[in-house]
């Protein structure tokens, strides 16, 4: 086995080290965008497409659709849905502890100490797992910042 070739391969672009500080800043911004978009989707998503029939003896059987067109346009042109689904997919790629830490810290807005006390883990384990979760989410989303060689 040629260890020099393996070392060269490991130094390649594929195995670059993530700059966790810069990556964390991106994830913090994306988490705020996710929360904002998720809130807007929940508010706008309460509109439902339903047909209401008014039976007053009309011969035309006309459908009275005051909100149908508006709600249908929301469902078709939802600018928020893609980002929300992508961010949720990234969070769902985490293992259970990573997800809980990431969700509590970035989505619920808990402090670090509240997170690790609630989870009954040490502070160092909290930060280790949080950084690992940040890296996984950033790689999933394609927004990781890498250190220079």
C-alpha positions in Angstrom: 0.0 0.0 0.0 1.4 3.4 -1.0 0.9 5.6 2.0 2.2 8.7 0.3 -0.6 8.5 -2.3 -3.2 8.0 0.5 -1.9 11.0 2.4 -2.0 13.1 -0.8 -5.6 11.9 -1.4 -6.6 12.8 2.2 -5.2 16.3 1.6 -7.4 16.7 -1.5 -10.3 19.1 -1.7 -12.7 16.4 -0.7 -11.3 16.2 2.8 -11.0 19.9 3.6 -11.7 20.9 7.1 -14.8 23.0 7.9 -14.3 26.4 9.4 -16.8 26.0 12.2 -16.9 29.7 13.2 -17.8 31.0 9.7 -20.1 28.0 9.0 -21.9 28.6 12.3 -22.6 32.2 11.3 -24.2 31.0 8.1 -26.3 28.4 9.9 -27.5 31.1 12.4 -28.6 33.3 9.5 -30.3 30.4 7.7 -32.0 29.3 10.9 -33.5 32.8 11.3 -34.7 32.7 7.6 -36.1 29.2 8.2 -38.1 30.4 11.3 -39.4 33.4 9.4 -40.4 31.4 6.4 -42.0 28.6 8.5 -44.0 31.3 10.4 -45.2 32.8 7.1 -46.1 29.4 5.7 -48.1 28.6 8.9 -50.0 31.9 8.7 -50.7 31.7 5.0 -51.1 28.0 4.9 -54.2 28.2 7.1 -56.0 29.2 3.9 -57.6 26.1 2.4 -58.9 25.4 -1.0 -62.5 24.4 -0.5 -65.5 24.7 -2.8 -68.7 26.0 -1.2 -72.0 25.4 -2.9 -74.9 27.7 -2.4 -78.2 25.8 -2.8 -80.8 28.5 -3.4 -82.6 27.0 -6.3 -80.2 28.4 -8.9 -80.2 26.5 -12.2 -76.5 27.3 -12.9 -75.0 25.3 -9.9 -72.5 28.1 -9.6 -69.5 27.6 -7.2 -69.0 30.6 -4.9 -65.2 30.6 -4.5 -64.1 33.7 -2.6 -60.8 32.4 -1.3 -60.2 29.5 -3.7 -58.1 31.4 -6.2 -56.1 33.2 -3.5 -55.3 30.0 -1.7 -54.5 28.1 -4.9 -52.0 30.7 -5.9 -50.3 30.5 -2.5 -50.0 26.7 -2.9 -48.7 27.0 -6.5 -46.2 29.8 -6.0 -45.1 29.3 -2.4 -41.7 30.9 -2.4 -41.0 29.7 1.2 -41.7 26.0 0.8 -38.5 25.0 -0.9 -36.3 26.6 1.7 -38.3 25.3 4.6 -38.3 21.7 3.2 -34.6 21.8 2.5 -33.8 23.1 6.0 -36.1 20.5 7.6 -34.4 17.8 5.5 -31.0 18.9 6.8 -32.3 18.8 10.4 -33.8 15.4 9.8 -30.4 14.1 8.7 -29.1 14.5 12.2 -29.1 11.8 14.8 -31.4 12.2 17.8 -29.1 14.1 20.2 -27.8 16.3 17.4 -31.3 17.1 16.3 -32.5 18.0 19.8 -29.5 20.3 20.5 -29.7 21.9 17.1 -33.5 22.4 17.3 -33.5 23.7 20.9 -30.6 26.0 20.3 -31.3 27.5 16.9 -35.1 27.0 16.4 -36.4 27.4 19.9 -33.7 29.9 20.9 -32.7 28.3 24.1 -29.4 29.2 25.6 -26.5 26.8 25.6 -26.7 26.2 29.3 -30.4 25.6 29.2 -29.9 23.0 26.4 -27.2 21.0 28.1 -28.9 21.1 31.6 -32.3 20.0 30.0 -30.5 17.2 28.2 -28.4 16.3 31.2 -25.1 16.3 29.3 -21.8 18.1 30.0 -21.0 21.5 28.5 -18.2 20.1 26.5 -20.3 17.3 25.1 -23.0 19.9 24.2 -20.5 22.1 22.2 -18.9 19.0 20.6 -22.3 17.7 19.4 -23.6 21.1 18.4 -20.5 21.7 16.2 -21.0 18.3 14.6 -24.6 19.1 13.9 -23.7 22.5 12.4 -21.2 20.8 10.1 -23.7 18.1 9.0 -26.5 20.7 8.3 -24.1 23.0 6.5 -22.7 20.1 4.3 -26.3 19.0 3.6 -27.3 22.5 2.6 -24.1 23.1 0.7 -23.2 26.2 2.7 -20.2 25.0 4.7 -17.2 27.3 4.8 -13.8 25.5 4.5 -10.5 26.4 6.0 -7.7 27.4 3.6 -5.0 24.8 3.2 
